[in-house]
Amino acid sequence: MPKSDDRTSSGIYLGRREFMCQLARTAILATSGLGTIWGQEGGKKEPTDGLIPRQKNPDNLEFPFPTLDSFMTPNEKFYVRNHFEQPKIDASSWRLKIEGAVKRELEVSLDDLKRLPSRTVTATLECAGNCRAFLEPKVKGVPWQLGAVGNAEWTGVPLAAVLERAGLDASAVDVILEGADTGEITADIRPAGKIHFARGLPFSKVRSPDVILAYQMNGVDLPPAHGFPLRAVVPGWYGVASIKWLQRIIVSPRPFNGYFQSIDYSFFRTERNGVTRMLPISELQVKAEIARPASGETIKRDTDYRIRGVAWTSEAEISKVDVSTDGGLSWREAKLQGLNIKNAWRFWSYQWHTPGKKGNVRIMARATDSWERLQPLERDPNRRNYMISHVLPVDVTIS
């Protein structure tokens, strides 16, 4: 068992004081070489634009992915996903309720939670609709491009530890996480009236000590847009599972099939026996994204250029990223860089000597993880408008 201030091989920290959070974060960037990763192409400073509005009322804001340059995404650059209006919460009067199939129902304050042993995990969160804007034909939903994804250090209390205090009934099957955000659904198929944003987790996931109720993000209190005072963080799963503004936990004796994991945030899968069924979206898919060059970028001919990006997967590690500069006709292995942490993204780069002739070039990147899962080249239509993990080409001009 590591000491409370020691770093484990999976990128987890336990029970650290604030200054230790800052020290550890500095050490991560120093040892990974990712504090200012890659440098600047051609000596030019890259843009530092703010978040990109993709939808208003509620606000949905995207990280400008071509500006990616650090292992930890700064809080002010982390994408914001809202389904309803952001609630206003007074931390002093806020209470988390635990009820349902438990031996004793509880109400705990933020101070109560902070007195429990803490755990810190580094985890990448990706919106299940990330890259939706690139689907053809166009589909409904927030038109995210590449930046509805981010990596952060989250500090809180393991969900399993909180549930142990309530005492689980033998009938418990699912754990429902409910946020304070509420509103009416506008889709054709919808329940009547307002509902809260909520998702259920199976006990197989809840038992993981990495699934936490987080009150800090990158060493500071959660920003309001990211769930203050408390949110769930479910590493290895799409961000929809990491409920913000958490107000209630309901232990259920049956699988939860709420709106946001049945009608919405679900996909189809055809089994070996030919039967097709609907499943809730859960685990992240193996995926590489190209940060630079950006789509439509003009690059000098007959020069060296560093193609770069990040890759991620679920419950495994990125073992390889291959890059093609001829539209997929041939592939060459990129260099993996920095820390290799389960459920956190991995940086990669490929040194490319551009063609001597002017023209258009299609660049592609494809990830493989340690479980030998390979990023697909083509889109699976059964995924509806979610889980967009197939290889997305980047077209550039050589001039």
C-alpha positions in Angstrom: 0.0 0.0 0.0 1.6 3.3 -1.0 2.0 6.1 1.5 -0.6 8.8 1.5 1.6 11.2 -0.5 3.1 8.6 -2.9 2.3 8.3 -6.6 1.3 4.9 -7.7 1.9 3.3 -11.1 -1.6 4.0 -12.3 -1.3 7.8 -11.8 -3.3 7.9 -8.5 -2.5 10.0 -5.4 -4.0 9.4 -2.0 -4.8 11.9 0.9 -2.6 14.8 -0.2 -2.6 18.3 1.2 -3.0 21.2 -1.2 0.7 21.9 -1.6 1.3 18.3 -2.4 -1.3 18.6 -5.2 0.6 21.4 -6.7 4.0 19.7 -6.3 2.7 16.5 -7.9 1.2 18.3 -10.8 4.5 20.1 -11.4 6.4 16.8 -11.3 4.0 15.3 -13.8 4.7 18.1 -16.3 8.4 18.0 -15.6 8.9 14.2 -16.0 6.6 14.0 -19.0 8.1 16.8 -20.9 4.6 18.0 -21.5 4.5 21.2 -19.6 5.0 23.0 -22.9 4.9 19.9 -25.2 6.2 20.0 -28.7 7.4 23.7 -28.7 6.1 26.0 -31.4 6.2 25.1 -35.1 8.6 27.4 -37.0 9.1 29.6 -33.9 5.5 31.0 -34.2 3.4 31.2 -31.1 0.2 29.2 -31.3 -3.1 30.9 -30.7 -4.6 30.9 -27.2 -8.2 31.4 -28.0 -10.8 30.7 -25.4 -13.5 28.1 -25.5 -15.6 27.9 -28.7 -19.4 28.3 -28.2 -21.2 25.3 -29.9 -24.6 25.9 -28.4 -26.3 28.5 -26.2 -29.1 28.0 -23.6 -27.7 25.8 -22.3 -24.1 26.7 -23.0 -21.9 24.1 -24.6 -18.3 25.2 -25.1 -15.5 23.4 -26.9 -11.7 23.4 -26.3 -9.8 24.7 -29.4 -8.1 21.4 -30.0 -5.2 22.7 -32.3 -4.0 24.7 -29.3 -3.4 21.5 -27.3 0.0 21.7 -25.5 -0.2 20.3 -22.0 -0.9 16.9 -20.4 -3.4 18.5 -17.9 -6.1 20.6 -19.5 -6.3 23.9 -17.7 -9.7 24.3 -16.0 -10.5 27.4 -18.1 -9.9 25.4 -21.3 -11.7 22.2 -20.3 -14.8 21.7 -22.5 -18.2 22.4 -21.0 -21.2 20.1 -21.6 -24.6 21.1 -20.3 -27.9 19.5 -20.9 -30.0 22.0 -18.9 -29.2 25.4 -17.3 -26.4 25.4 -14.8 -27.8 25.3 -11.3 -26.7 27.8 -8.6 -25.7 25.9 -5.5 -24.9 27.2 -2.0 -22.2 24.8 -0.7 -22.9 25.6 2.9 -26.5 24.3 2.7 -25.9 21.7 0.0 -26.3 18.0 1.1 -25.8 14.8 -0.8 -28.5 12.3 -0.2 -27.9 8.5 -0.3 -31.1 6.4 -0.4 -32.8 3.4 -1.9 -31.6 -0.2 -1.3 -29.4 0.8 1.6 -29.5 -0.1 5.3 -29.5 3.5 6.4 -30.3 6.6 4.4 -27.7 9.4 4.7 -27.4 13.1 4.1 -23.8 14.3 4.0 -22.3 17.8 3.7 -19.3 18.8 1.6 -17.3 19.1 4.9 -18.3 15.5 5.8 -17.0 14.2 2.5 -13.7 16.2 2.9 -13.1 14.5 6.2 -13.0 11.1 4.6 -9.8 9.7 3.1 -9.3 11.3 -0.3 -8.2 9.9 -3.6 -6.9 11.6 -6.7 -7.1 10.2 -10.2 -5.9 11.5 -13.5 -8.6 10.8 -16.1 -9.6 11.9 -19.6 -13.2 12.8 -20.1 -14.7 12.8 -23.6 -18.2 13.8 -24.5 -20.0 10.9 -26.3 -20.8 13.3 -29.1 -17.2 14.5 -29.7 -16.5 14.9 -33.4 -20.2 14.8 -34.3 -19.7 17.7 -36.7 -17.8 15.5 -39.1 -20.5 12.9 -39.6 -22.1 12.6 -43.0 -25.0 13.0 -43.5 -25.4 15.5 -40.7 -27.1 14.4 -37.5 -28.8 16.1 -34.6 -27.0 17.2 -31.5 -24.3 19.7 -30.4 -21.9 20.1 -33.4 -18.7 19.2 -31.6 -15.5 19.1 -33.6 -12.4 17.7 -32.0 -12.4 19.5 -28.6 -15.1 18.0 -26.5 -12.4 16.1 -24.6 -10.0 17.0 -21.8 -7.6 15.5 -19.3 -7.5 16.6 -15.6 -6.5 15.6 -12.1 -9.6 14.9 -10.0 -9.7 14.7 -6.2 -12.5 13.4 -4.0 -13.8 10.3 -2.2 -14.3 6.8 -3.7 -18.0 6.3 -4.4 -17.7 2.8 -3.0 -16.5 4.1 0.3 -19.5 6.5 0.6 -21.9 3.7 -0.2 -20.3 1.4 2.4 -21.2 4.0 5.1 -24.9 3.7 4.0 -24.7 -0.1 4.0 -25.8 -1.8 0.8 -28.9 -4.0 0.7 -28.4 -7.5 -0.8 -30.9 -6.6 -3.6 -28.7 -3.7 -4.9 -28.0 -3.8 -8.6 -27.4 -0.3 -10.0 -26.4 3.0 -8.5 -28.2 6.0 -9.9 -26.4 9.4 -9.9 -28.6 12.4 -10.0 -27.5 16.0 -10.7 -29.2 19.2 -9.6 -29.6 20.4 -13.2 -33.1 20.0 -14.4 -35.3 20.9 -17.4 -37.7 19.7 -20.1 -36.7 17.5 -22.9 -37.5 18.9 -26.4 -37.0 15.8 -28.5 -40.0 14.0 -30.1 -39.8 11.1 -27.6 -39.8 12.5 -24.1 -41.2 12.3 -20.6 -43.7 14.9 -19.5 -42.5 17.8 -17.5 -39.0 18.5 -16.1 -36.5 15.8 -15.2 -33.1 15.8 -13.6 -30.0 14.7 -15.5 -29.2 11.2 -14.2 -27.3 8.1 -15.1 -26.9 4.6 -13.6 -23.7 2.7 -12.9 -23.6 -1.1 -12.5 -21.9 -2.4 -9.4 -19.1 -3.8 -11.4 -18.0 -0.2 -12.1 -19.0 1.3 -8.8 -16.6 -1.0 -6.9 -13.6 0.5 -8.7 -11.7 2.8 -6.2 -11.0 5.1 -9.2 -14.7 6.0 -9.5 -14.8 9.0 -7.2 -17.1 11.8 -6.0 -14.8 14.7 -6.8 -14.7 18.1 -5.2 -11.5 19.3 -6.8 -10.2 19.7 -10.3 -6.5 20.2 -11.0 -5.9 21.0 -7.3 -8.6 23.6 -6.8 -12.3 23.5 -5.9 -14.5 22.4 -8.8 -15.4 25.4 -11.0 -19.2 26.0 -11.2 -19.3 24.9 -14.9 -17.7 21.6 -14.0 -20.0 20.6 -11.2 -19.3 22.6 -8.0 -19.6 21.5 -5.2 -19.5 17.8 -6.2 -19.4 15.7 -9.3 -18.9 12.0 -10.2 -15.8 11.1 -12.1 -16.0 7.7 -13.9 -12.6 7.0 -15.5 -12.6 5.1 -18.8 -16.3 5.9 -19.5 -17.7 8.7 -21.6 -18.3 12.0 -19.8 -22.0 11.5 -19.7 -21.5 9.1 -16.7 -19.6 11.7 -14.7 -22.6 13.5 -13.4 -22.1 17.2 -12.4 -23.7 19.0 -9.5 -24.4 15.7 -7.8 -27.3 15.9 -5.3 -28.6 12.4 -4.9 -27.4 8.8 -5.1 -30.1 6.1 -5.3 -29.2 2.5 -4.9 -31.6 0.5 -7.1 -32.6 -3.2 -6.9 -33.0 -3.2 -10.7 -31.1 -1.9 -13.8 -31.7 1.8 -14.4 -33.2 2.7 -17.8 -33.7 6.4 -17.4 -34.1 8.8 -20.3 -30.4 9.5 -20.7 -29.3 5.9 -21.0 -32.2 4.5 -23.0 -33.9 7.0 -25.3 -30.7 9.1 -25.4 -27.1 8.2 -25.0 -27.6 4.7 -26.2 -26.5 2.6 -29.3 -27.4 -0.6 -31.1 -25.3 -3.7 -31.2 -26.0 -6.9 -33.1 -25.1 -10.1 -31.3 -23.6 -13.2 -32.8 -27.1 -14.8 -32.9 -28.3 -12.0 -35.1 -30.4 -10.2 -32.5 -29.9 -6.5 -32.3 -30.4 -4.7 -29.0 -30.0 -1.3 -27.5 -27.3 -0.6 -24.9 -26.4 2.5 -22.8 -23.2 4.2 -23.8 -20.4 3.4 -21.4 -16.8 2.7 -22.2 -14.5 5.1 -24.2 -13.4 3.7 -27.5 -9.7 3.6 -28.6 -9.0 6.8 -30.5 -6.3 9.1 -31.8 -6.9 12.7 -32.7 -4.6 15.0 -34.7 -4.1 18.4 -33.0 -1.7 19.8 -35.6 -1.8 20.3 -38.5 -5.4 21.6 -38.3 -7.8 20.8 -41.1 -7.2 23.2 -44.0 -3.8 24.3 -42.7 -1.2 25.4 -45.3 2.3 23.9 -44.8 5.5 24.8 -46.6 6.8 22.3 -49.1 10.0 20.4 -48.7 10.3 21.1 -44.9 10.2 19.3 -41.6 6.9 19.4 -39.8 5.9 17.6 -36.6 2.4 16.0 -36.8 1.1 15.7 -33.3 -1.9 14.8 -31.2 -3.2 12.6 -28.3 -4.8 9.2 -28.1 -6.8 7.5 -25.4 -8.8 4.3 -24.5 -10.6 2.6 -21.7 -9.1 0.6 -18.9 -5.9 0.0 -20.9 -2.9 2.0 -22.2 -2.1 3.3 -25.6 0.5 1.0 -27.1 0.9 2.5 -30.6 -0.2 5.3 -32.9 0.4 5.0 -36.6 0.3 7.9 -39.0 -0.4 8.1 -42.7 0.5 11.0 -44.9 -0.9 9.5 -48.1 -4.6 9.0 -47.3 -4.2 5.6 -45.7 -2.1 3.9 -48.4 0.8 3.4 -46.0 1.3 3.8 -42.3 4.3 4.7 -40.1 4.6 4.5 -36.4 4.6 7.7 -34.4 6.6 8.4 -31.2 4.6 8.1 -28.0 5.5 10.8 -25.5 5.1 11.5 -21.8 3.2 9.7 -19.1 1.5 6.4 -19.8 -1.5 6.4 -17.4 -4.5 4.1 -17.6 -7.6 6.1 -18.5 -5.6 9.2 -19.4 -4.7 10.4 -22.8 -1.2 9.8 -24.3 0.7 12.3 -26.4 2.3 11.3 -29.7 4.2 12.9 -32.5 5.5 12.1 -36.0 8.3 13.9 -37.8 7.3 14.4 -41.4 9.2 15.8 -44.3 6.6 17.4 -46.5 6.5 16.8 -50.2 8.6 18.9 -52.6 5.6 19.6 -54.8 2.6 21.7 -54.1 -0.8 20.0 -53.7 -3.2 18.5 -51.2 -2.3 15.9 -48.6 -4.6 13.8 -46.4 -3.1 12.9 -43.0 -4.6 10.2 -40.7 -3.7 8.8 -37.3 -4.8 5.4 -35.9 -4.4 4.2 -32.3 -3.9 0.7 -30.8 -4.2 -0.1 -27.1 -2.5 -2.6 -24.8 -5.6 -4.9 -25.2 -4.9 -4.9 -29.0 -8.0 -2.9 -29.8 -7.5 -1.0 -33.0 -9.2 2.2 -33.9 -11.6 1.5 -36.8 -11.2 3.1 -40.2 -14.9 3.4 -40.9 -17.9 4.6 -38.9 -20.3 2.1 -37.3 -23.8 3.3 -38.1 -25.3 1.5 -35.1 -23.7 4.1 -32.9 -26.3 6.7 -33.9 -24.8 10.2 -33.3 -22.5 9.0 -30.5 -19.1 7.2 -29.9 -17.4 8.7 -33.0 -14.1 6.9 -32.8 -13.3 6.0 -36.4 -10.2 7.6 -38.1 -10.9 11.2 -39.1 -8.7 12.5 -41.9 -7.1 15.9 -41.8 -6.6 17.6 -45.3 -3.8 20.1 -45.7 -2.3 22.1 -48.5 1.3 22.0 -49.4 2.5 25.4 -50.7 
